[in-house]
Amino acid sequence: MEQPMTHQSSGNLLAEPQTSVAEKATLRDFWILTKPGINASNLMAAFTGFWLAGHESFNFGLLLATLLGTALVIAGGCAVNNYIDRDIDPMMDRTKDRAIPAGRIQPQTALWFGILLGLFGVAVLVTLVNPVAALLAAIGYVVYVIFYSAWTKRTTTWNTVVGSISGAVPPMIGWAAVTGSLEWPAWILFLFMFFWQPAHFFALAIMKTEDYRAAGIPMLPVVKGFAKTKRQTLFFVLFTIPISILLFTSGVVGWIYLGVAIALGIGFLWLTLDGYRSKADEAWARRLFLYSLFYLTLMQVAMFLDPALLS
């Protein structure tokens, strides 16, 4: 259960692994290449930042431009991530049927598709939103593609933390789209998303430990074991909760949000601590993974409803 890794992932990202001969790619294959589930959750975070900064003078056209540009940048980064992971995806059950390892999309096609989507998304943000939002999106893209996907994902257990930087950028994009700057609440949103993500993805890594081991990906539970992963999960949860409350002190949310944040935070902490006495590690990780999604969704709903009810 807590064995060291035995397989090392390929270090040559430019080498072309063998892919099976398959039917031509469909539009759905290209859609899946952009990881729409990840994109949707990031767009919800971007909307939250936009709403907290601009709900009093809501600009629907600006919102659409912000979400479009952000979606294109995220989609591009995800497509390039698929290109980079083409040598390890065939080794994992949950990724072996993706379009590139299955041979339906050629690797170079995915690479250029991702680059062009990213460039187009940044262009949309520059021309229709503002340069600050565009710069933030570009930074998120570079961190996700280069510092996470191509580098730390394959080399260190810190990969999840590095990836969390890019995952924490969307609410800042939304905020900057309205204000053209980054005030204190935008940084709190960044920190909230940054500290929430490791707990969420550590739970997923415990659930998929053998997949990651087979592909040689040094996820924390693969290299350090479940006990260490549980301690790290608790560390990040203990930061997530007070940071969520800190948003209340910034004045952009009210008492309704604060009550939700405290109640959900207690649940998050209780479930995390439950991992120390649970003997069924994967079952506990699945509960924590699902609760972390529930937690983030309801927190963002509270961020939306509280200012709406007070205005």
Buried (B, 14 or more C-beta within 10 A) or exposed (E): EBEEBEEEBBEEBEEEBEBEEEEEBEEEBBEBBBBBEBBEBBBBBBBBBBBBBBBEEEEEEBBEBBBBBBBBBBBBBBBBBBBBBBBBBBBBEEBEEBBBBBBBBBBEBBBBBBBEBBBBBBBBBBEBBBEBBBBBBBBBBBBBBBBBBBBBBBEBBEBBBBBBBBBBBBBBBBBBBBBEEBEEBBBBBBBBBBBBBBBBBBBBBBBBBEBBBBBBBBBBBBBBBBEBBBEBBBBBBBBBBEBBBBBBEBEBBBEBBBEBBBEBBEBBBEBBBEBEEBEEBBEBBBBBBEBBEEBBEBBBBBBBBBBEEEE
